[in-house]
Amino acid sequence: MRDKIVFLLSAGIMIILGLLVIGDFIISYKENRPIDESIVHLIQIVITGIIGIVGTYFGTKNKNKNK
């Protein structure tokens, strides 16, 4: 069950992030302006967070198997 929750959490966050990025790229293209730096910063933070979530999940999963 936890496998599905972690997968859905990670996939959902990536889908929402993808929609935000694509939306910002479209707006930047139509308005002929550079990509917003806050979106780039958001991408970096979210990817780091997802790595933390998945890493913690696998870390605790392996810890529970060793007991």
HUSULRA-V475905 format. One record per residue. N is the residue number from 0. SS is DSSP state (a for helix, b for strand, c for the rest). PHI is phi in radians with two decimals (999 if undefined). BURIAL is + if it has 9 or more other ideal C-beta (glycine too) atoms within 8 Angstrom, else -. Layout:
((N | SS | PHI | BURIAL) (N | SS | PHI | BURIAL))
This chain:
((0 | c | 999 | -) (1 | a | -1.15 | -) (2 | a | -1.03 | -) (3 | a | -1.15 | -) (4 | a | -1.12 | -) (5 | a | -1.13 | +) (6 | a | -1.10 | -) (7 | a | -1.14 | -) (8 | a | -1.09 | +) (9 | a | -1.14 | +) (10 | a | -1.14 | -) (11 | a | -1.10 | -) (12 | a | -1.13 | +) (13 | a | -1.16 | +) (14 | a | -1.16 | -) (15 | a | -1.10 | -) (16 | a | -1.09 | +) (17 | a | -1.07 | -) (18 | a | -1.11 | -) (19 | a | -1.11 | +) (20 | a | -1.16 | +) (21 | a | -1.08 | -) (22 | a | -1.06 | -) (23 | a | -1.17 | +) (24 | a | -1.10 | +) (25 | a | -1.14 | -) (26 | a | -1.11 | -) (27 | a | -1.09 | +) (28 | a | -1.18 | -) (29 | a | -1.21 | -) (30 | a | -1.61 | -) (31 | c | 0.96 | -) (32 | c | -2.28 | -) (33 | c | -1.22 | -) (34 | c | -1.14 | -) (35 | c | -1.14 | -) (36 | a | -1.15 | -) (37 | a | -1.18 | -) (38 | a | -1.21 | +) (39 | a | -1.10 | +) (40 | a | -1.14 | -) (41 | a | -1.07 | +) (42 | a | -1.03 | +) (43 | a | -1.08 | -) (44 | a | -1.17 | -) (45 | a | -1.16 | +) (46 | a | -1.10 | -) (47 | a | -1.09 | -) (48 | a | -1.12 | +) (49 | a | -1.14 | +) (50 | a | -1.06 | -) (51 | a | -1.13 | -) (52 | a | -1.11 | +) (53 | a | -1.19 | +) (54 | a | -1.10 | -) (55 | a | -1.13 | -) (56 | a | -1.05 | +) (57 | a | -1.17 | -) (58 | a | -1.11 | -) (59 | a | -1.28 | -) (60 | a | -1.13 | +) (61 | a | -1.21 | -) (62 | a | -1.14 | -) (63 | a | -1.21 | -) (64 | a | -1.25 | -) (65 | a | -1.27 | -) (66 | c | -1.41 | -))
